[in-house]
Amino acid sequence: MIARVYITLKEGVLDPQGKTVQKSLHSIGFQDVSDVRVGKYIEVTLPDSLNKAEADKKLKQMCEKLLANTIIENYSFNIVAKT
């Protein structure tokens, strides 16, 4: 099964990469962009033999132990397909 994991900075955490992208967009004519936040997208392939509850548990553990810095980042995930 394929899971998509989305990681974003928590509200209130400065995002210098997002500000750089915003400034670059302004410089090429997109002045109406008022804010940009940059995050991460990770695709994880898990065994099809897992049920949804098992997969959710494993993905939560992965996010909290390695994929996301839960002090400054939020994460979400969804299972999109069987392999």
N, CA and C atoms as an extended XYZ file, in Angstrom:
249
Properties=species:S:1:pos:R:3:atomname:S:1:resname:S:1:resid:I:1 pbc="F F F"
N         0.836       -1.169        0.000 N   MET     1
C         0.000        0.000        0.000 CA  MET     1
C         0.886        1.238        0.000 C   MET     1
N         0.366        2.285       -0.582 N   ILE     2
C         1.117        3.542       -0.690 CA  ILE     2
C         0.457        4.572        0.208 C   ILE     2
N         1.286        5.202        1.030 N   ALA     3
C         0.806        6.261        1.915 CA  ALA     3
C         1.517        7.554        1.552 C   ALA     3
N         0.773        8.641        1.604 N   ARG     4
C         1.341        9.969        1.380 CA  ARG     4
C         1.406       10.699        2.708 C   ARG     4
N         2.584       11.203        3.026 N   VAL     5
C         2.804       11.917        4.276 CA  VAL     5
C         3.102       13.375        3.939 C   VAL     5
N         2.396       14.280        4.609 N   TYR     6
C         2.575       15.720        4.411 CA  TYR     6
C         3.070       16.329        5.715 C   TYR     6
N         4.145       17.078        5.632 N   ILE     7
C         4.728       17.698        6.816 CA  ILE     7
C         4.828       19.197        6.568 C   ILE     7
N         4.281       19.968        7.501 N   THR     8
C         4.296       21.427        7.383 CA  THR     8
C         4.739       22.037        8.702 C   THR     8
N         5.262       23.246        8.611 N   LEU     9
C         5.644       23.956        9.821 CA  LEU     9
C         4.393       24.377       10.585 C   LEU     9
N         4.472       24.326       11.884 N   LYS    10
C         3.349       24.772       12.711 CA  LYS    10
C         3.159       26.276       12.524 C   LYS    10
N         1.918       26.701       12.750 N   GLU    11
C         1.587       28.117       12.683 CA  GLU    11
C         2.465       28.874       13.679 C   GLU    11
N         3.004       29.994       13.254 N   GLY    12
C         3.843       30.799       14.132 CA  GLY    12
C         5.322       30.488       14.018 C   GLY    12
N         5.686       29.377       13.375 N   VAL    13
C         7.101       29.051       13.170 CA  VAL    13
C         7.565       29.756       11.906 C   VAL    13
N         8.657       30.502       12.017 N   LEU    14
C         9.175       31.224       10.865 CA  LEU    14
C         9.554       30.252        9.753 C   LEU    14
N         9.297       30.663        8.518 N   ASP    15
C         9.575       29.828        7.345 CA  ASP    15
C        10.442       30.620        6.365 C   ASP    15
N        11.767       30.667        6.592 N   PRO    16
C        12.626       31.451        5.699 CA  PRO    16
C        12.607       30.950        4.254 C   PRO    16
N        12.467       29.652        4.058 N   GLN    17
C        12.401       29.115        2.699 CA  GLN    17
C        11.124       29.598        2.015 C   GLN    17
N        10.025       29.608        2.739 N   GLY    18
C         8.772       30.120        2.187 CA  GLY    18
C         8.879       31.587        1.819 C   GLY    18
N         9.534       32.387        2.675 N   LYS    19
C         9.712       33.815        2.383 CA  LYS    19
C        10.564       34.009        1.131 C   LYS    19
N        11.584       33.191        0.964 N   THR    20
C        12.434       33.280       -0.230 CA  THR    20
C        11.630       32.961       -1.483 C   THR    20
N        10.795       31.929       -1.417 N   VAL    21
C         9.952       31.576       -2.562 CA  VAL    21
C         8.972       32.714       -2.857 C   VAL    21
N         8.376       33.282       -1.812 N   GLN    22
C         7.444       34.400       -1.993 CA  GLN    22
C         8.129       35.577       -2.680 C   GLN    22
N         9.321       35.939       -2.228 N   LYS    23
C        10.060       37.052       -2.843 CA  LYS    23
C        10.379       36.745       -4.305 C   LYS    23
N        10.744       35.504       -4.588 N   SER    24
C        11.043       35.116       -5.969 CA  SER    24
C         9.800       35.194       -6.845 C   SER    24
N         8.664       34.765       -6.309 N   LEU    25
C         7.410       34.872       -7.060 CA  LEU    25
C         7.077       36.339       -7.335 C   LEU    25
N         7.277       37.199       -6.353 N   HIS    26
C         7.046       38.635       -6.556 CA  HIS    26
C         7.952       39.165       -7.660 C   HIS    26
N         9.206       38.725       -7.668 N   SER    27
C        10.173       39.250       -8.647 CA  SER    27
C         9.856       38.833      -10.079 C   SER    27
N         9.050       37.769      -10.236 N   ILE    28
C         8.698       37.355      -11.606 CA  ILE    28
C         7.245       37.698      -11.944 C   ILE    28
N         6.686       38.630      -11.160 N   GLY    29
C         5.395       39.165      -11.545 CA  GLY    29
C         4.177       38.689      -10.783 C   GLY    29
N         4.365       37.894       -9.744 N   PHE    30
C         3.225       37.385       -8.975 CA  PHE    30
C         3.112       38.136       -7.646 C   PHE    30
N         2.902       39.451       -7.732 N   GLN    31
C         2.848       40.288       -6.546 CA  GLN    31
C         1.642       40.000       -5.651 C   GLN    31
N         0.620       39.360       -6.185 N   ASP    32
C        -0.581       39.104       -5.387 CA  ASP    32
C        -0.419       37.933       -4.410 C   ASP    32
N         0.721       37.245       -4.411 N   VAL    33
C         0.985       36.164       -3.457 CA  VAL    33
C         1.339       36.802       -2.120 C   VAL    33
N         0.488       36.558       -1.107 N   SER    34
C         0.696       37.213        0.180 CA  SER    34
C         1.504       36.378        1.175 C   SER    34
N         1.612       35.078        0.949 N   ASP    35
C         2.393       34.240        1.858 CA  ASP    35
C         2.674       32.907        1.185 C   ASP    35
N         3.811       32.321        1.514 N   VAL    36
C         4.176       30.988        1.031 CA  VAL    36
C         4.724       30.212        2.214 C   VAL    36
N         4.261       29.003        2.403 N   ARG    37
C         4.787       28.091        3.417 CA  ARG    37
C         5.282       26.856        2.675 C   ARG    37
N         6.486       26.430        2.980 N   VAL    38
C         7.087       25.276        2.311 CA  VAL    38
C         7.042       24.085        3.266 C   VAL    38
N         6.687       22.930        2.738 N   GLY    39
C         6.633       21.715        3.542 CA  GLY    39
C         7.306       20.564        2.823 C   GLY    39
N         7.053       19.374        3.327 N   LYS    40
C         7.640       18.169        2.742 CA  LYS    40
C         6.530       17.189        2.375 C   LYS    40
N         6.762       16.459        1.323 N   TYR    41
C         5.872       15.385        0.878 CA  TYR    41
C         6.709       14.121        0.812 C   TYR    41
N         6.245       13.065        1.457 N   ILE    42
C         6.974       11.795        1.480 CA  ILE    42
C         5.998       10.689        1.116 C   ILE    42
N         6.417        9.807        0.228 N   GLU    43
C         5.601        8.658       -0.141 CA  GLU    43
C         6.238        7.418        0.469 C   GLU    43
N         5.436        6.631        1.174 N   VAL    44
C         5.916        5.433        1.866 CA  VAL    44
C         5.143        4.231        1.343 C   VAL    44
N         5.852        3.177        0.989 N   THR    45
C         5.202        1.942        0.565 CA  THR    45
C         5.262        0.944        1.717 C   THR    45
N         4.097        0.472        2.110 N   LEU    46
C         3.964       -0.501        3.195 CA  LEU    46
C         3.404       -1.803        2.630 C   LEU    46
N         3.552       -2.897        3.360 N   PRO    47
C         3.002       -4.171        2.867 CA  PRO    47
C         1.479       -4.104        2.735 C   PRO    47
N         0.968       -4.665        1.655 N   ASP    48
C        -0.481       -4.722        1.436 CA  ASP    48
C        -1.184       -5.576        2.500 C   ASP    48
N        -0.427       -6.405        3.196 N   SER    49
C        -1.027       -7.284        4.203 CA  SER    49
C        -1.479       -6.521        5.455 C   SER    49
N        -1.019       -5.288        5.639 N   LEU    50
C        -1.450       -4.502        6.802 CA  LEU    50
C        -2.876       -4.027        6.628 C   LEU    50
N        -3.640       -4.028        7.718 N   ASN    51
C        -4.957       -3.405        7.642 CA  ASN    51
C        -4.791       -1.908        7.918 C   ASN    51
N        -5.853       -1.149        7.749 N   LYS    52
C        -5.754        0.302        7.880 CA  LYS    52
C        -5.285        0.727        9.269 C   LYS    52
N        -5.795        0.092       10.308 N   ALA    53
C        -5.409        0.454       11.677 CA  ALA    53
C        -3.920        0.209       11.913 C   ALA    53
N        -3.410       -0.911       11.411 N   GLU    54
C        -1.978       -1.212       11.559 CA  GLU    54
C        -1.127       -0.217       10.782 C   GLU    54
N        -1.552        0.089        9.573 N   ALA    55
C        -0.819        1.045        8.746 CA  ALA    55
C        -0.815        2.428        9.394 C   ALA    55
N        -1.977        2.856        9.896 N   ASP    56
C        -2.058        4.155       10.576 CA  ASP    56
C        -1.109        4.214       11.768 C   ASP    56
N        -1.077        3.145       12.547 N   LYS    57
C        -0.202        3.095       13.722 CA  LYS    57
C         1.270        3.201       13.312 C   LYS    57
N         1.661        2.445       12.285 N   LYS    58
C         3.045        2.473       11.818 CA  LYS    58
C         3.420        3.850       11.257 C   LYS    58
N         2.525        4.440       10.489 N   LEU    59
C         2.805        5.756        9.915 CA  LEU    59
C         2.940        6.817       11.005 C   LEU    59
N         2.091        6.757       12.011 N   LYS    60
C         2.183        7.697       13.136 CA  LYS    60
C         3.533        7.552       13.823 C   LYS    60
N         3.963        6.314       14.061 N   GLN    61
C         5.267        6.076       14.689 CA  GLN    61
C         6.404        6.614       13.826 C   GLN    61
N         6.330        6.380       12.513 N   MET    62
C         7.368        6.880       11.604 CA  MET    62
C         7.467        8.401       11.668 C   MET    62
N         6.312        9.043       11.638 N   CYS    63
C         6.284       10.508       11.661 CA  CYS    63
C         6.841       11.053       12.969 C   CYS    63
N         6.442       10.457       14.076 N   GLU    64
C         6.847       10.972       15.375 CA  GLU    64
C         8.288       10.634       15.742 C   GLU    64
N         8.815        9.544       15.182 N   LYS    65
C        10.187        9.152       15.506 CA  LYS    65
C        11.227        9.686       14.532 C   LYS    65
N        10.830        9.955       13.277 N   LEU    66
C        11.841       10.333       12.288 CA  LEU    66
C        11.395       11.383       11.288 C   LEU    66
N        10.257       11.198       10.669 N   LEU    67
C         9.904       12.019        9.508 CA  LEU    67
C         9.589       13.468        9.849 C   LEU    67
N         8.984       13.718       11.007 N   ALA    68
C         8.604       15.083       11.382 CA  ALA    68
C         9.263       15.467       12.701 C   ALA    68
N         9.628       16.722       12.805 N   ASN    69
C        10.084       17.279       14.077 CA  ASN    69
C         8.829       17.847       14.738 C   ASN    69
N         8.217       17.068       15.605 N   THR    70
C         6.897       17.433       16.121 CA  THR    70
C         6.904       18.661       17.033 C   THR    70
N         8.065       19.166       17.366 N   ILE    71
C         8.137       20.411       18.137 CA  ILE    71
C         7.741       21.587       17.244 C   ILE    71
N         8.176       21.556       15.988 N   ILE    72
C         7.911       22.688       15.090 CA  ILE    72
C         7.094       22.318       13.855 C   ILE    72
N         6.799       21.026       13.673 N   GLU    73
C         6.093       20.596       12.465 CA  GLU    73
C         4.835       19.815       12.795 C   GLU    73
N         3.829       19.964       11.934 N   ASN    74
C         2.631       19.136       11.944 CA  ASN    74
C         2.774       18.098       10.838 C   ASN    74
N         2.082       16.998       10.980 N   TYR    75
C         2.077       15.998        9.909 CA  TYR    75
C         0.677       15.454        9.725 C   TYR    75
N         0.442       14.985        8.533 N   SER    76
C        -0.786       14.238        8.231 CA  SER    76
C        -0.424       13.203        7.183 C   SER    76
N        -1.230       12.190        7.074 N   PHE    77
C        -0.981       11.155        6.071 CA  PHE    77
C        -2.298       10.547        5.637 C   PHE    77
N        -2.257        9.955        4.462 N   ASN    78
C        -3.400        9.177        3.994 CA  ASN    78
C        -2.905        8.037        3.128 C   ASN    78
N        -3.666        6.972        3.137 N   ILE    79
C        -3.341        5.805        2.330 CA  ILE    79
C        -4.107        5.957        1.024 C   ILE    79
N        -3.369        5.895       -0.076 N   VAL    80
C        -3.987        6.209       -1.364 CA  VAL    80
C        -4.199        5.015       -2.270 C   VAL    80
N        -3.444        3.951       -2.078 N   ALA    81
C        -3.598        2.829       -3.009 CA  ALA    81
C        -2.924        1.584       -2.463 C   ALA    81
N        -3.363        0.481       -2.980 N   LYS    82
C        -2.669       -0.787       -2.764 CA  LYS    82
C        -1.622       -0.900       -3.866 C   LYS    82
N        -0.491       -1.532       -3.535 N   THR    83
C         0.569       -1.680       -4.549 CA  THR    83
C         0.271       -2.837       -5.462 C   THR    83
